[in-house]
């Protein structure tokens, strides 16, 4: 990471709110395991990396140029697309296009990142990284409700993302590489968990999921959202020809049932909540440079971490090589090496550096630079 080669819908690479939420949570849990075993170095390293991710979630996955709902310009997006093979990839959202890989032949296949939204950001609340009810969360909900929600007799249901083509075609024909995305009962369950976290009643979403089940009590992947096509056995508000049962939907239903009974989201990780929802907590100023993600800039007050998987001596300067510093990397028991540079309040010149690899005694043979942006 931080970008993923494949987000939860298994179609796009980039910065995904749902993937980041899982990564942050997993790192904090792993840090807890390490601390329990007395490995404080690993625990601290993992927590600091998780804090770095957490501090940048909105920088990577929130647009300020939203246009789907009048008056809401700032909201989460489904994916911030990047080429993960490019270590210098642009991490900004402005001007980027998201490829949609299941569109009909001849149809538009790329759309502005600000136009492609889904409910993946709800994972940030589910695990305890963000607070339900915050303005950005609520605004993002208004956006997905406006463009993805369908109200059925059974209750509300949401499509995966804008311009989704994974689902049965409008004539009722099957998905054969393209079609039209339909609402997923799974996503009704995810919304129910958010409503519970926000102090609202999850039961309408629980009941909706129950009503979306077929006569054998199996939950489908998708619900038909067009007028009935009897010759195709398709009826508004009932299952399509998609996967039935979708075990992911059944798991979500069981968790929502448990959550409603307990009065707290079952997936909430207390250690994550206690770390990131603590009143007055300040976000991390750590910025991590790695060979597969080369930070382009930092700001005064940041801490720049140079990270690698082999021991090194960092040869660096913050005044265009007028003075040189040599910093040995710190080791972690899990195989990572790192060296930190604190960016002073008056820093102006770029941080320039290279590596001397301690295992081989060889130099990197290339200088890198990170600019200072105020």
N, C-alpha and C positions, 0 to 999 in steps of 0.2 A: 504494500500500500504506500501512500494513502489511496490512490486510485485502484479500482478493481478491474480485472480483465472481463468480468461478467457480473452484472448486477442481478438482483433477485429474479428478474424476468428472463434472464439467460440470453440476452440479446445485444447488450451494449457495454462498452468499456468507458470508464471515467470515474468521476466522483459521485457517489450515490449516497443519499442520506441514510437509507436503510442499511447499506453495507457498512458505512462509517459507524452507525449505531451499534451494530453487531461487533465490529472490531474494537471499539472503545470498551464495550462491556466485557468482551473476552479478555482483553489485556488487563483490566482491573481485577477480574476473577483470577487470572493467572498470577498476578502480583500477590493476591491474597494467599494463594497456594504456596508461593515462594516464601512469603513472610512467615507462614506457619511452619515452614521447614528451616527457618533461621537464615534464609538466603536473602539478606536485606539488600544486597547490591542489585540482584535481579529484580526484586520487588520495586525498588526505586526507579530503575531503568524503565521497566514496563509502565509504571504509573506516569512517569514523565512523558513517555511517548503517547500514552492515552490522552494525557492533558494537552499535548500538542495537537492531536487530532480534534479533540473536543473544542479547543479554542478557535479552530478554523472551519468548523462545519458550515457556518453561515457564509464565510468568505468563499467557500467552494461551491455551495449548493443553493444559494438564495439569489434570485434575480432582483434587481432594482428597476427593471424595465418591463414589468408585467403589464399585459394589455387584455387579458381574458375577461376580467371583471372590471367595469368602470370604477375608478377610485382606489383600486388595489394594484399598486405597482411593485410591492415587495412581497415575495412569497417564495416558498421552496419549489424547486423543480425536481423532475424525476431523475435527471442525470446531467452532469456537466461533462460533455464528451471530450476525451483527449486520446491521443495515441500513446498508449502506455509503453511503447518501445522507444519513445522519444524522451530522454531524460530532461530536456529543456522545453517540454510542452507548455504552451500557454495555459495557465490555470484559471484565467478569467472567463466569465460567461458571455460578456458582450460580443455580439456578432456571430456567435457559434451556432451551427446547425446540428440537429440530432437526426441521424438516419433511422428511419422506421423500416424494419426488415420484413414486413408482412403485408405490404400494400399491393393493391391490384396492379396488373400490368398497365403501364402507361400513366399511372397515377403519380402524384407528387410523393417523393420518398424522403425528403429532408425538410425539416421545419426548425424555426428559431427555438433555441433551448428554453426560452421563457414561455413558449407555447406548449411544451410537453411536460405535463404535470401528472403525478400520481400520488397515492397516499403513503409512500414509503417513509416520509418524514415522521409519521406517527410512531415508528419504532423508537425514535428519540425519547418520546414520552413513556413508551411501554417499558423500557429498561431503567428509566430514572435519570436520563441525561438532560432532558428539558422538561419544563413544567407545563402541564396541561392548562389551557386558559390564557397563556401568554398571547399578546397581540399578534405576533408573527404566526403562531400556531393557528389562531382563530382566523386570521386573514387567509392563510393557506387552505384552511377548511372551506371557507366561503368559495374559494376558487375551484377546488375539486368538486364541491357540491354543484356549482354552476355548470360545469362542463362534463362531469363523469357520472352524476347521480341519476338514477331512475326510481321513481316511486311506483311500486307495484301494490296490488291489493294486499299482498303478504307483508309489505314493508319496504324500506329503502334498500337499494343495492347499487354498487358502484362498478364502473368499468375499470380496467387496469390503468390505462393512461390515454392521453389525447391522441387521436388518429390511429389507435390500435387496429390492426387488421387480423388479429388472431381470434377467429370465431366463425360461425357459420355465415354464409353469404346471405344477402338480402332476400334471395329467392328461396332460402332454406337449404340450399346446397351445402355440402361439407366444406370445411377448410382444407384446401389443397395448396398450401403455400401462401395463400392470401384469402381474405374474407373481411369480416367486420367484428371487432371485439365486442363482446356482450358483457353484461354485469356478472360479477362473481360473488356468490354468497360468502365466501371467505372474507371479502373486504367489508361486508356488513359486520362480521365478527370483530375485525380489527377496529372498526369505528366504535363498536360497543365498548371495547376496552378503553378507548380514548375517553368516551363519555363518562365511564366510571371514574377514570383518573381525574377528570374535570369536576367531579362531584355531582354529575348528573346521572339519570336513571339508565342503566344498560339494558333493562328488560325488554324494551321495544325491539332492540336489535337481536336479542336472544330469541324472542318469539318469531321475528322475521326469518331467522335462519331455520327455525323449526318448520315454518310454513313453506320454505323453499324446498324442503325434502320431498321426494316423490312418494308414491303409495307404499313403497317398501322401506320408507324412512331413510333413504340414501340421499346424501347431499351431492348435487351436481357441481361441476366446475363452473358452468355458466347458465344464465337464465335468458330465455327468449324475450326480447324487448320490442318486438314489432307485432302488428296485427297477426291473428292466427293464420297459419297455413296448414289446413287440415290434412292435405295430401302428404305433407311432410311430418305429420304428427307433432306440429309445433303450436303451442298455445301461449299467449301473452302471460308472462309471470310464472311460467313453468320451465322445466329443464330443456336445454337444447340437446343436440346429439353429442355434446362434449363429454369428457370423462366423468363417469358416475359409477361408484362414488369417488370423489376427490378426497383422499385421506387427509390432505392439508386442511380442507374445510371442516372435516369431522374433528380433527385435533383442535382447530380454532373454536369450534362450538363447545367442546368439552372444557377447554380452558376458560371460555367466557362464562360457562355455567358455574365453574368453580370460583371464578373471580367475583361473579354476582353474589354467590353465597357467602364468600369471605368478606366482601366489601372492599377488596383491594386487588389490583391487577396481579394475576398469578405470576406473570413473567417479570415483575419488578424485582430488581436486584438491589438489596438494601445498601450494600457497599458502594454501588454506583450512585444511587440516590444521595447517600450521605456525603459523597465526595463532590458531586456536581450541583446539587440543589441546596447546598449550605448557604444560609443568608450571608451576604457580604463577601462571598468568594470572588476573588479576582482571577480572570482567565490567565492561562500560561502565556509567557512571552518567549517560550522556546520555539525556535525554528530549526528544523532538521534537514541537513544536506546529506544526500546519499547519491551514490553513483547512478542510480536509476531514477532519481528525482533531484535535480540540482537546483536548489533554491536560487532564484534570480536576485532577490533583494531582501533586506531586513531594515528595521527602523531603530533609531536610538532607543536604548532601554531593552532591546531584545537580547536573547542569548542564542548565539548561532552554534548549533551542534553539528560537527562533522562526524559522520558515522560510517563505519566500514565493517567488514567481516574478517579482517586480518590486522594484526598489530602494526601500528605506524607511528612515525614521528611527523607531526604537522609542522611544516616550514611555512610561516605566514608573516604578513605585514599589513598594517592598517594605515601606512603613510607612503604608499607607492615605493616600497622597498628601501626607503631611507633608513629604516630600522627593521631588524628581522627578529622574529620570535620562533623558538622551537619548542613544541609542546608534545610530550609523549602521550599516546592514547591510553585511556583507562579501559580495563578489561571487565567483561561481565562473564559469569559462569555459563551463559547460554550462547557464547560465541560472537557477541558484538563488541566492537571497539569504538570508542568515541573520544573526541576532544571538544571542549567548549570554549567559545570566545564571547566575552561580554562586550556588547556594543555600547560604548559610552554615550552620554547625553550630547556631547559636542562632536561626535564622529561624523566625518564627511567623506573621507577617501574610501574607496572600495576595500573590502577585505580580499586580499590576494593570497593564494596558498597553493601548496603542492604537497605531495606525500613522499616520505622515504619509508619503504616497507621494511620493517624490522626483521622479518623472517628471512628475507633474501638480501637485505642491504642495498637494494636497488631503488632508484628514484622513479617517480611516476612518469617524468618526462613531459609533463604538461602542467601549466599553471591554470588555476581556476579563479574566478572573481565573483564576489557577491556585492552588489551596490548597496549604498545606504540611502534610504528614502525617508524623508521626514514628513 
